[in-house]
Amino acid sequence: MRDLERIRKLSRARSKKYYKNNLEERREYYKLNARKYRLKTRLELLKKLGNKCKHCGISDFRVLQIDHVNGGGSKELKGVIKGQGRAKYYKHILKNKKDYQILCANCNWIKRHEEGEQGRNHERSYAYSKNA
């Protein structure tokens, strides 16, 4: 039994030393894997929601955005996530699919403008369109 405890202590000490000596390498590894995971999760979510813009039909995932059918997305986002990350928000979207749609970036901005949805840049975009 004492040998087992001694081996565990040595193993923990070696692990701590390794992690301490390879901190930057580990950070890069985790950052890369986190990006891959987020992209994979986003692509799965887009697929489950139809994988194309509801308005114009474009299917390039780089321009697709998840839109709230009735607006109010920024308030909901703050309320659902509260520091818990996108995974929880994606689960929330899947539970409430009828409240969401996929729009491309252009169609989403057009919808925001036409429906007067308030967002971070609403005042600026509205002022620009009045002057144009």
Secondary structure, DSSP 8 states (H G I E B T S, - for coil): -HHHHHHHHHHHHHHHHHHHHTHHHHHHHHHHHHHHHHHHHHHHHHHHTTSS-TTT----TTTEEEEETTS-HHHHHHHHHTTS-HHHHHHHHHHTGGGEEEEEHHHHHHHHHHHT---TTHHHHHHHHHH-
